Amino acid sequence: MSVKNLRNPLPMLTSDCIADILNQLKNDRTTLYSCLLTNRLFCRLVVPLLWSRPFEHIISEKKAATSIIHSYLSCLTHDERQMLSKKLKHWFPPFPTPLFDYPKYLRAFDSRNFRQTVQKWWAVPFDNVQSLKRVIDGIELFSNVLLNHIHGLGLLKLEQEYNNYFDEEGNLICSFPNFASYVRAGQVLNNLRKFELTYWIEIANNNVTEEKMINLLNKVIESSTFIKQIAINIPCLLETQPIVPLLCKLINRQHNLETLEFDGRWDSSISNSLCLSIHSHLKYLRINNLSTITELLPILNSLTYLETLVLWKPQIIDDFTKINVDTLPPIFIKKLLIYEIGSDRKILDNFVGLLLRLANRHLKVFSLQECITPKLCKILVEYCRNLTHLSTLINTVDLSSLCTTLRYLPSIEHLIIVQTCSSGSSRQRSWLASNSCGITRHSWETKSLKNLASSFPPCLKYLGMSINFSVTQLKILLQNIDAPICMMEFYNFGGEMMMDKTLELHFLRLMAEYAGRNPGFCVLGLPDSPEAWYDADFWKMAKDSIPVIKKSELLYYPVYNGMINPGHY
């Protein structure tokens, strides 16, 4: 570069460009905090991002809770602070004039985390009916005052907190917020995009709560028509309850609803009414505790844009001898995720097999928190050869069936396998393999390891494993892998490697040797922070061969976990 070019300053980024860059870091609070003092522009752009979701997580420290609450109190008027101080019976210190109007940046409100933050700051015990009512009333009042300063919410998450206290009239004292009574509730909800409602007790047992919920739903229906994500977690609803038609109306009113979650323990007529209220552009559907599949299938067929179907803890009671699969309409889902099945192996085969057959070649992602059976393996080969992502539990008994299946699924790019017990229900198993299952390294014979390695599809790029290998067994597996794997993650170390740090060093050497034989291998995920394991020489040796060594993500539900994710509100 010439001296002349060095003297010319680099072009300045526009404020809009900087704002876009910082917005990409909205989930990285550490980096955002480091940008606060860069200059005034950065400070002005970062503060709204940091204060958009202060109640996204539970605040466990009193100091942090106090800082958040005092920042909000400083933005209230003198009269509002006086009123709160008097009714809460809590003295407020003098507050300096804030640099920013923090409440106006709030875009996500989680009532449970807000409640716990206020309780941590307020430090009022609630070990009897009177103190509990005081806490609930105080939080209700503070919420109302705070929301009067909010310009608009993108995410509203309201959740009842369980307790065993009843008032003089026998009503359960419930901390479910009376959101609809807030003065500016309508304006605050105008731009709502994500709405989550959770109530763990039967509403029929609490008239006060039912009235609050009816008023809330009416207010949301009146104010919000562009919600994209709705989650209703209320068990045991009855068709006769007045909340039911309001839920249907809420869903039907939304022009761009993409994600819906509800509980399958409701009356089947309620579930059907909800589903019939859905517009065809729904992309994500999660049903918890589903009990019957037959009435849902025609509705799934009508959702031609549905991409993801998640079934959480299905308790299927259908009589599959009366179901003729050939007469059923197809479903067009691309992702099928099934977790915590409470049924026996036969029902598992019939239930999951039915969905796989109806999804057919449309299916791209299949995640099963259960040992995949030989029958399901055959169905995958016959009907679902376009799979690109597969995650499942395995045992050594059915391993050969999985290996055969993988050879007939040429498009698999992403594979997660988790070793578990060969017997016992899924309720008794851990999604993460561990020695508590009674599986030892001796379960893996050399022939089985070679069979597994050679079965990996030729386009496999990602491999995640939670298997109790010894170092010797892992070496055999790695030496027989022909697939061009770019990223490999280990979710835990079982057996001897869990106990012996020396063997962990041998493991790292094996992975470095594997990377040397496979130039495309660039990412290694380990169960713990790798810097804490190895001395400097081993670390340098590994980094010379593997560009990225990181801590593996926690393996609970490995593919597309969660419904409402952090976003820009």
N, C-alpha and C positions, 0 to 999 in steps of 0.2 A: 504494500500500500504506500502511495507517495506521501511526502510530507504535506503537500497541499490538501490531500484528502483527510489526513489526520487532524488538520486544523479546522476542518468544517464540522460543526456539531451534528450529531445524529438527529434526524427529524423527531420532533416531539409527538408523543401519542396524544390523541384527542381525549378529552374527558369521557366521551362516550365509549371509546375503545378501552380505556382503563376500567370503566364501570363494567363492561362485558367481561374483562379478565377477572376482576374481583368477584363477579357473580359466579364464575366457575369454581371459586374457592369457598362458596357459601357454607359448605359442610366442614371446612377445615378451619375451625375457630382459632387454633394456635397461629396459623399463618395470618389470619385476618387481624388478630391482636398485634402481631409484629408490624403490620402496615399502618397502625393507627397514628403513629408519630412521624411518619415519613414526611408528610406536608399537610397543609390544610385540605387540599383536594382529596387526598387519600382518606383523611379522617372523615370528611363529609360523606364519602362514598361507603366507607366501611361500617360506620355506626349503624345505619339502617339495616345492614346485613346481620350484624351481631345482635341487634335488638328485635329482629323479626320473629325469633323463636326462643326466647329465654326460658320458656317452660317446656321445651321439647323433652328434657330429661329431668329426672328427680334431682333436686338440689339437696345433697346430704349434709353439707356444712352450714352451720348457723351464720358464719361470716359471709359466705356467698349469698345466702338467702337474704340477709340483712342489706347487703349492697344492692341487690336487685330491687327489693321493696322500697328502700330509701330513695333510690333513683326515681322510681315511679311517684313516690309521695312528694318529692321535690317539684314535680311537674303539675301537681294539683293546685287549685286556688287556695288561698288562706282559709276561706269559709269551708271548703271541702275537708281540709286537714283538721280544722277545729271540730267539725261534725264527726269525723272518724275518730278522733282522739277521745271525744266525749262518749260516743256509743261503744267504742271498743275498750274504754277504760284503760287506755294505753297512752303514755306521754310520748310525744314526738319531739326530738331535738330540733333546734333551728336548722333549716336547710338553706344552703347557698343557692343562688339562682343557677339552674342547670344550663349547660351549653346547648343541649338539644332537648327537643320535646319527645322524650323516649316513647310514651304511649302511642303516638301516631305511627310508629314504625311496626307495631305489633301486628303480625299477619297470621300467627298460629296460636290458638288458645287451647291448652289441655287442662281441663278442670281439675283432674286428679293431681297433676304435678303442681298446678297453681296452688291448690289447697295445701299440699304438703310444704310448699315453699313458705306460704303464709304462716302455717303452724310452726315451722322451724324458726322463723323470725319472731313470732309472737310468743312462743314458748309457754303456751297455756296448756296444762294437762287436761285430758278429758277422760277421767276415770269414773264419772257418774253422769246421770241424765242432765243435770243443770249445766255442768261445764261443757258437755258435748253440744248442747243447744246453743250455748254462748259462742263456741267456736264456729259452728255452722252458720249462725246468724251473722257473725262478724265477717266471715269469708264471703258470705252472700252480699253484704253491704259493700265491702271493699271491691268485689268484682263489679258491682253496679257502677260505682264511682269511676273505676279504672276504664271500663268499657265506654263510658261517656266521652272519653278522650281519644278513642280508637277511630281511625278513618275507615277501616274495613278489614274483615278477616278473610283469609283464603282457606284456612283449616280450622274447623271447630270440632273438638273432641270432648264429649261430655260423658262422664263415668260416675256411677254411684259407688260409694265406698261402703263396704259391708260393716255393720256393727249389730249388737244384740240389745240395743236400748229402745224402749217403747215409751211413748208419752202417756199422759193420764187417760187419754181416750183409747189407748191400745194401738195407736198407729206407730209403726216403726219409724224411729227418728232417722231420717235419711239425709245424707249430704248431697243428694242430687241437686244441682243448681237450678234455681228458678229463672232461667235465662230469658224467657219470654217477657218477664216483668221489667227487664232493664229498659230505661227510658229510650235509648237509641238502638235497641235490638234490631229493628228493621233496617236502618242504615248500615249497621255493622255487618249484616248478612247479605247485603246486595251483591258482593263479589265472591261469595262463598264457592269454593271449588271442591273441597273435601269435607265430608261430614261423617262423624263416627259417634254412635250412640250405644252406650254399654250400661246394662242394668241387670245385676245378677240375681235379683230376688223376684218372685212372681209379682207382677204389678197389681194383680187382683187383691193382694194382701195389704195394699197401701193406697188408700184413696187420695191422699195428699200428693203422693208421687205421680199417680196416674193423671191427676189434673195438671200438674206441672208439665208432664210429658205431652199431653194433648195440646196445651197452650204453646209449647215449644214447637211441635210439629206444624201447627197452624201458622206460626210465625215464619218458620223456614219455608213452608209452602208459599206463603204470601210474598216473601222477599227474595227467594232464590230459585232461579230457573236454569242455571248453567252449572250445576254441580256435576263434577266428573267422577267423583268417587264417593260411594255411600257404603257404610258398614253398620248394620243393625245387629247388635249382640244382646238379644233379650230372650231368655229361655222360656219355654212353656206358655206361649201365647195361645189364646183361645179365639176362635172365629167371632165370638160374641162381643169381644172387648172393643170399645170404641177406637182404640189406637190402630186397629188393623186397617180400616179403610183409609186412614190418614197416611199410613206407610205406603199403601198402594198409590195414593194420590201424589205423595212426595216423589216417588219413583217416576210416575207417569208424566209429571210436570217438567222433568229435566230434559232439555234439548240435546245435551251432549254427554249423557251418562255413559261412562266407559267401564267402570268397576263397581261391582256389587257384592256384598257379603251379607249373609243372613244365617239364621239357625234352622237346621232341618228338623228340630224337635217340635216345631209348631204343627198345628193341624195341617194336614196335606192341602186342604182347600186354601189356607192362607198362603202357603208356599206357591201354589199354582196361581193364585191371584197376583202375588208379587211378580212372578215371572211373566205373567201375561201383561203386566204393566210396563215391562221393559221394552224399550225400543230396540230395533234390530241391530243398532250399532254398538251394543255392549261388547267389550273386548275381554273382560276378566270377570269370572264368576266363582265365588268361593262359598261353599255350603258346609257348615259345621254340623256334625251329628246327623247326617242324612240317614234315614231309615228305609226309604223305598226309592227305587230308581225308575220304575216303570212309568209313573205319572210325569216324571221330569223329562223323559226322552223326547216326546213331541215338541216340548218347549225348546230343548237344546237344538233340535233340528231347525227351528225357526230363527235361531240366533246365528245367522250366516256369517257375521263378522266376529263371533266369539273365538278368541285365540287361546285363552287359558281357562281350564277348569280345575279348581282345587277342591278336594274333598278331605275334610279334616275330621278324624274320628268317625268314619261312617259305621253305622250299626245296621247293616242290611238285613231285612226280614223277608224280602221277596221270595216267592216260590218260583225258582228258575225252571222248574219242569213245565210250567205253563207258559213260558216265554218262547216264542219262535223268532229267533234273531233275523231270519230271512225276511220277515214281514215288517221289521222295524225300520224307520227312516234313518238315514245316515246323520252323523254329527260332524261338524267341520272344525273341531278344535285342533290346534297345533301343539298345545302343551297340556299334558295330563299329570297332575301331581296329587298323590294319594298318601296320607299320613295317618299313623296310629289306627290301623284297622282292628276292630274288635271282634271280627268274625273268624270262623275256623277256615282251614285250608280249602275245603271244598267250595264254600261260599266265596272265598277270595278268588279262586279260579273262575267261578261263574260270573261274579260281579265285575271284576277287573277285565276278565276276558271279553265280556259283553261290550264294555266301553272301548277296548282296543279294536275289536272287530268293526264297531260302528264308526270309529274315527278313521280306521283304515290308512290309506296312503297319505292322508292329510297330516297325520301325527308326526311331529318333529322332536318333541321333548317328552320323556316319560321318566317320572321319579316315583319310586315305590318304597315306602318305609316298611318293608316286609321282605322276607326271603323270596326271591323270584322262583316260581315253581316250574317244573318241566313243561306243564301244560301251557303256562303263560309264555314260556320261551318259544314253543311251537307256534303260538298265535302271533307273536312278534315277527317271526320269520315269514309266516304266511301272509300277514296283513299289513305290517308296519315296517317295510323295508326302507322307508325314507327317513327313519330316525337319525337325528344328528346328536342328540344328547340322551344319555341313559345313566341313571343313578339308582342303585338298588342294594339291598342287603344280600349277602351270600353265605352259604355254609358249605363245608367240604362235601356233603352228601350230594347236593345238586350242582356242584361246580361244573361238572362235565357238560350239563345241559346248557349252562350259560356260555361256556367256551364254544360249543357248537353254534349257538345262536349268534354270537359275535362274528363268526366267520361268514354268516349270511346277512349281516347288516353292514354293507360296505360304506355307508355314509356317516357312520359314527365318528364324530370329532371330539366329543366330550364324554368321558366315562368316569363315574365314581362308583367304587365297590367298597362295601363295608362288611367286614367279617362279623358274624354273630353266631349264636348257638344254633345247633341243628335241631333242637327241640324246644318246646315251650312257646307260649303265646308272645305276640309282639309287645304286650304290656309288660312282660317280664324281661324284655331285652333292652339293652342300651343301644341307642343309635350309634354311639361310638363303641367300637370293639374294645374289650378290656379283659383282663385275666379273670374277672369275676364270672365270666361266662364259662369258665372251665376249658377254654380253648388254648392250647399251647402250640409252640412252634412245631411240635411233632405231628400236628394235624396235616402239615403240608409235605407231601412227598415230592421228590425230584420230578417225577413224571407229571404230577399235577401242576407244578410250577412251570415246567416247559410248555405244557398244554395251554395254560393261561396266557403266557407271554406270546406264544405263536398265534393265539386267537385274536389278538388285538387288530382291529381293522386297519387297512393301509393308510387311511387318511386321519387316523387318531392324532389329535394335537394336544389334548389335555387329559391327564390321568390323575385322579385323586384316589388315595387308598387309606384305609384304616384297617390294617391287617397285622396280626402278630407274627411277623417274620423274624427269624434269626438273621445275623449278618450273612451267614453262608447261604441261607435260602434267598435272601434278597440278591445276592451276587448271581445265583442261578437265574433268577427272574430277569435281571437286567441284561445278562449275557444273551438271553434268548428273545429279546424284544426287537422286532424289525420295524415296527411302526415309527414314523418320524415325529416322535413326541417332542413338543416344544416346552411344555410346562408340566411338572410333576409335583404334587403336593401330598405330604404325609400328615394325617390329622392327629395321629398319636403314635407313640412307640410302645408296643407291648412286649411281653416276654423279657428276654435277657437284656435288650437294649434299654429298657426302662430303668434297669438297676445298675448298669455298668457304663460309666462315662468313657472308658477306654474303647468300648465297642461302638459308642457314638462316633468316635474319631474314625474308626474303621468304616463306619457308614458313610461319613463325609468323603473319605478317600474313594469309596466305591462310586459315589455319585459324580465325583470329579473325573474318574476314569470313564464313566458312562458318557459324560459330556464331551470328553476327548474323542470318543468314537462316533459321537453324533453332534456335528457342528451346529445343527439347528436347535439343540437343547439350550434354553437360555434362562429359564426360571425354575427355582427350587423352593418349595414351601416346606417349612419345618414346624413341628408342634410348638416349640418355644422360641423365644427370641434368640437367634443364632449367635449373636455376639457374646451371650452369656455362657456358651458351651466351650468354645474352642480357643486354643492359644493362637498367638499371632501367626505362627508358621502355617498351621493348618488352615487358618482363615484365608491367608494370602494364596495358598495352593488352590483352595476351592474357588476363590474369586477370579483367579487367572483362567479357570475353565468355565465357570458359570457366572454370567454377567449379573444376575439378580438372585440373591438369596434372602428370603423374607420369612416372616412368621405366617403360617397357614391361617386362613380364616377358620373360625370356629365352625365345626360341622354339626349343625342341627338339622336343617332342611336345606340341602345343598344347592337346589336349583330354583332361582327366581323366588326367593323367600320373601314373605311379607306382602301386605296389601297396600297400606298407605305409607309411602316412602317420603323422606324429606324432599322438599322441592321448593320452588320459588313461589311465594304466595303474594 
